[in-house]
């Protein structure tokens, strides 16, 4: 995901938010064609640390009026006994809440799959985003095709 980021941003300048913490989610600010954006890019399931990191980053960008760009390749939030003991339900809810109250423009680009509740944590179908761009190998089925849209 970092390689994709470096190819998208101006002159390779990327200021990462809390590097080394919550490593399944890369957050940071950069410029794309001169415009400042906050970028959230994930690769794999979100764990508690990455969910908290994402919630803090979304809130910070919202306070500073920085638009958000989401790069999806998510299989969902981590599940299992260890993840539940670690508070994944509470921490993932913080990310979804931060996303739902943010007032800044949001863009989503699907680079791979975007499944389950992780789809919502990464500004998926349930959010009013200004643009979504499915990539060439995207898969975006958070609900069955016959399910009503939220």
C-alpha positions, 0 to 999 in steps of 0.5 A: 500500500505504501508503494501505491501511496508514494506514486499518487502523492506529489514528490513523494512527500508523505507525513505519516501519522503515528508510524509503527502503531496500528500497522494494518492502517497507514494514515498521513497527510500529503499533497496531491496536485498541490491539494492537501489531503489526509490519506487512510490506506489499509491492507488486511483486517483492522485490529484495535490499534489501527482502528484507534489510529484511524479514529484519531486521524479522521478526527484530526483531519476534520478539525483541520478541514483536511479532505480525506482519501481512503484506499481500500483493501480490507477484509474487515475488522479482526475477529476471534477471542484475542481480538474481542478481549483486546476491545475490537468492538469498542475500538472499531465503533470509534472509527465508524463514529469518527467517520460518521461525524466528519464534515470534510469531503471524503473520497474512496478508492477500492484497490482490492476487496472491501468487506463487512464492517471494515467497509464502513470503517473505511468510508464505505457504502453507508457514508455520504462520500463525494466520489467512489472509484472502484479499482480494476480488481475491486470487490465491494459486497458488504451486503447481499445484492438484494439487501436494502441500501443504508 
